[in-house]
Amino acid sequence: MSTQDRLIESTRELLWERGYVGTSPKAIQERAGAGQGSMYHHFKGKPDLALAAITRTAEELRGAAERALGGAGSAYERIAAYLTRERDVLRGCPVGRLTMDPDVVADDRLRAPVDETLGWLRGRLAEIVQEGLDQGEFPPGLDPDETAALLVATVQGGYVLARSSGSPEAFDTAVRGALALLRPHT
C-alpha cells in the first residue's frame, strides 16, 4: 500500500473511532507509519486528507449497498439483502456517524460526500420500491421516496439502538420490523 493510501486508510479508521476533532495529524501519521513531510506532500492539510478519507468511505458504502441492491431477485429480496447484509453494527455506520460530527457537518466540503451518499442510497432504494410497485409486489399507494427514507432511517437508527444497548439484536429487530412492513402482498 502506498504512503498516500496508508494515510487515507488511517484517517478513515480514526474518523470512525474518534471523529474529526479527535483525529490529529500526529495520530494519522503514527497509525500510517508516515512522517509529517509525507503527509503534507500528498495533502494540503488535515481537511484535504479527511475529505479523501470520507470520500473513500462513502464510495465503499455505495459499493457494498449496490452489491446487495443490484443483485438478483425480487424488489423485496434485494431490499432484504441490503438490510440484512453483514455489518459491524456495534461500531455504527462509518458514513452515518459523520452526520453527528459537528466539524464535518459544519464544513460543506466534508459534509458533501456524506449527503451525496445518503441521497444516492435513498434514491436507489426508491427505484427498487418503485420496481416492486410496478410488479405488483408491494401494495398500491406505497410512496417510494417515503419508504426509502424509512429504510435508511431504519438502518441508521438500528445502529444507534444497537450501540446504546451494546447488542446487535436491537439492529436486527429494527430490520425485521421494516421487512415485515414490506413483506410482499400478492
C-alpha positions as CSV (number, residue, x, y, z in Angstrom):
1,M,0.0,0.0,0.0
2,S,1.4,3.4,-0.9
3,T,2.0,6.1,1.7
4,Q,-0.9,8.1,0.4
5,D,-3.2,5.1,0.7
6,R,-1.9,4.4,4.3
7,L,-2.6,8.0,5.2
8,I,-6.2,7.8,3.8
9,E,-6.9,4.4,5.4
10,S,-5.5,5.6,8.8
11,T,-7.7,8.7,8.6
12,R,-10.8,6.7,7.8
13,E,-10.2,4.5,10.8
14,L,-9.5,7.4,13.1
15,L,-12.5,9.4,11.9
16,W,-14.7,6.3,12.6
17,E,-13.2,5.8,16.0
18,R,-12.6,9.4,17.2
19,G,-14.4,11.9,15.0
20,Y,-12.8,14.8,13.2
21,V,-11.6,16.8,16.2
22,G,-10.1,13.6,17.8
23,T,-8.2,12.8,14.6
24,S,-5.0,14.7,14.9
25,P,-2.4,14.8,12.1
26,K,0.1,13.2,14.5
27,A,-2.3,10.3,15.2
28,I,-2.8,9.8,11.5
29,Q,0.9,9.8,10.8
30,E,1.6,7.4,13.7
31,R,-1.1,5.0,12.5
32,A,0.0,5.2,8.9
33,G,3.7,4.9,9.7
34,A,4.3,8.1,7.7
35,G,6.2,11.2,8.5
36,Q,4.8,14.8,8.5
37,G,6.6,15.5,5.3
38,S,4.9,12.6,3.6
39,M,1.5,13.7,4.8
40,Y,2.0,17.3,3.5
41,H,3.5,16.0,0.3
42,H,0.2,14.2,-0.6
43,F,-2.3,16.5,1.1
44,K,-2.5,20.3,1.9
45,G,-3.6,19.5,5.4
46,K,-6.0,17.6,7.6
47,P,-9.2,18.9,5.9
48,D,-8.0,17.6,2.5
49,L,-6.9,14.3,3.9
50,A,-10.2,14.0,5.8
51,L,-12.1,14.7,2.6
52,A,-10.2,12.0,0.8
53,A,-10.9,9.6,3.6
54,I,-14.6,10.5,3.8
55,T,-15.0,10.2,0.0
56,R,-13.4,6.7,0.0
57,T,-15.6,5.6,2.9
58,A,-18.7,6.9,1.0
59,E,-17.6,5.1,-2.2
60,E,-17.2,1.8,-0.2
61,L,-20.6,2.1,1.4
62,R,-22.1,2.7,-2.0
63,G,-20.4,-0.3,-3.4
64,A,-21.5,-2.6,-0.6
65,A,-25.1,-1.3,-0.9
66,E,-25.1,-1.7,-4.6
67,R,-23.9,-5.3,-4.4
68,A,-27.0,-6.1,-2.4
69,L,-29.4,-3.9,-4.2
70,G,-28.2,-4.7,-7.7
71,G,-28.3,-8.4,-7.2
72,A,-30.8,-10.9,-8.5
73,G,-34.2,-11.4,-7.0
74,S,-37.4,-9.5,-6.4
75,A,-37.5,-6.0,-5.1
76,Y,-38.3,-7.3,-1.6
77,E,-35.4,-9.8,-1.8
78,R,-32.9,-7.2,-2.9
79,I,-34.1,-4.8,-0.1
80,A,-33.9,-7.6,2.4
81,A,-30.4,-8.5,1.1
82,Y,-29.3,-4.8,1.7
83,L,-30.9,-4.6,5.2
84,T,-29.5,-8.0,6.3
85,R,-26.1,-7.8,4.8
86,E,-23.2,-8.3,7.2
87,R,-22.3,-5.2,9.2
88,D,-20.4,-4.4,12.4
89,V,-23.5,-2.8,13.9
90,L,-21.8,-2.1,17.2
91,R,-19.3,0.2,15.5
92,G,-22.1,2.0,13.7
93,C,-22.1,3.3,10.1
94,P,-18.9,4.9,9.1
95,V,-20.8,7.4,6.9
96,G,-23.9,7.9,9.1
97,R,-21.7,8.6,12.2
98,L,-20.1,11.5,10.4
99,T,-23.5,13.3,10.4
100,M,-23.1,13.5,14.2
101,D,-19.7,15.1,14.0
102,P,-20.3,18.9,14.3
103,D,-17.0,19.7,12.5
104,V,-17.9,17.5,9.5
105,V,-21.5,18.9,9.3
106,A,-20.3,22.5,9.6
107,D,-17.9,22.1,6.6
108,D,-19.7,22.0,3.3
109,R,-16.8,20.1,1.6
110,L,-16.6,17.4,4.2
111,R,-20.4,17.1,4.5
112,A,-20.9,16.8,0.7
113,P,-19.8,13.2,0.2
114,V,-21.9,12.1,3.3
115,D,-25.0,13.9,2.0
116,E,-24.5,12.6,-1.6
117,T,-24.1,9.1,-0.4
118,L,-27.2,9.1,1.8
119,G,-29.1,10.8,-1.0
120,W,-27.9,8.2,-3.5
121,L,-29.0,5.4,-1.1
122,R,-32.5,6.9,-0.7
123,G,-32.8,7.3,-4.5
124,R,-31.6,3.8,-5.2
125,L,-34.0,2.3,-2.6
126,A,-36.8,4.4,-4.0
127,E,-36.1,2.9,-7.5
128,I,-36.3,-0.6,-6.2
129,V,-39.5,0.1,-4.2
130,Q,-41.0,1.5,-7.5
131,E,-40.0,-1.7,-9.3
132,G,-41.8,-3.6,-6.6
133,L,-44.9,-1.4,-7.1
134,D,-44.7,-1.8,-10.9
135,Q,-44.5,-5.6,-10.5
136,G,-47.5,-5.7,-8.0
137,E,-45.2,-6.9,-5.3
138,F,-45.9,-4.0,-2.9
139,P,-49.3,-2.6,-2.0
140,P,-50.6,0.3,-4.3
141,G,-50.2,3.6,-2.7
142,L,-46.8,2.9,-1.1
143,D,-44.7,6.0,-1.6
144,P,-41.2,5.0,-2.9
145,D,-39.5,8.1,-1.6
146,E,-41.0,7.9,1.9
147,T,-40.4,4.1,2.0
148,A,-36.7,4.7,1.0
149,A,-36.3,7.3,3.8
150,L,-37.9,4.8,6.2
151,L,-35.4,2.1,5.2
152,V,-32.4,4.4,5.5
153,A,-33.7,5.6,8.9
154,T,-34.2,2.0,10.0
155,V,-30.5,1.2,9.2
156,Q,-29.1,4.4,10.8
157,G,-31.5,4.2,13.8
158,G,-30.7,0.5,14.1
159,Y,-27.0,1.3,14.6
160,V,-27.9,3.8,17.3
161,L,-30.2,1.3,19.1
162,A,-27.5,-1.4,18.9
163,R,-24.7,0.8,20.1
164,S,-26.8,2.2,23.0
165,S,-27.9,-1.3,24.1
166,G,-24.5,-2.9,23.4
167,S,-26.3,-5.6,21.4
168,P,-26.7,-6.2,17.6
169,E,-30.2,-7.6,18.4
170,A,-31.6,-4.1,18.5
171,F,-30.4,-3.6,14.9
172,D,-31.8,-6.9,13.9
173,T,-35.2,-6.1,15.5
174,A,-35.5,-2.9,13.6
175,V,-34.6,-4.6,10.3
176,R,-37.2,-7.3,10.9
177,G,-39.8,-4.6,11.6
178,A,-39.1,-2.8,8.3
179,L,-39.1,-6.1,6.4
180,A,-42.5,-7.0,7.9
181,L,-43.9,-3.8,6.6
182,L,-42.6,-4.5,3.1
183,R,-43.5,-8.2,3.0
184,P,-44.9,-8.8,-0.5
185,H,-48.7,-8.6,-0.8
186,T,-49.7,-11.0,-3.6
